[in-house]
Every structure is written in C-alpha cells, then in structure tokens.
Amino acid sequence: MSAFSKSLKELRVHFCQTSPASNGLRQFVASNYTAVKAANPNLPILIREAKGAEARVFARFEHGQEKKIVLDGLSAKEIEQKFTALVK
C-alpha cells in the first residue's frame, strides 16, 4: 500500500469479530494494517470490533467531508479494490 491522499484525515474500520460477513475485512486488516500504517504514519486509523457490527470503513477528509463504504460479505481482494478507490 502506498501513501494516501493528503486530504485524508482519519480512517475508521468497523467489523464483527465472528461474523462470516466481516471475514474479508478481518483478513484485509490483518494482512494490510502494518503496510498502511508504515506508509501513512501520521494518519489515525481506528479499528472497532463489535458483535454484530456491519463491515464498513469510514474515511474523513478535509472540511469534515466523510465517505463510508459497506463491505459485508466481500472477499479481501474485493475489499482492497474498494478501499483503494475510497482513499485516493
């Protein structure tokens, strides 16, 4: 993973620890978090796990603009594509 847009101010990742619908997002976070954080060391990345939570990512940009993507039931590869589009 490379550095994200400078206008990106925060990432919030929500998912369920046990739900099959969150499986792809759990795999994506486990395999990519270290590389994302290394490429963006000053970007706050908040990981929130909650029973029954919908798999989703929120990106907060300059001027309070926020975007959300829902990732329930997607594979780690599909999530990577959607995630990359969100943070560019």
Helices and strands as residue ranges (DSSP letters): E 8-15, G 20-22, H 23-39, E 45-49, E 56-61, G 62-64, E 66-70, H 76-87
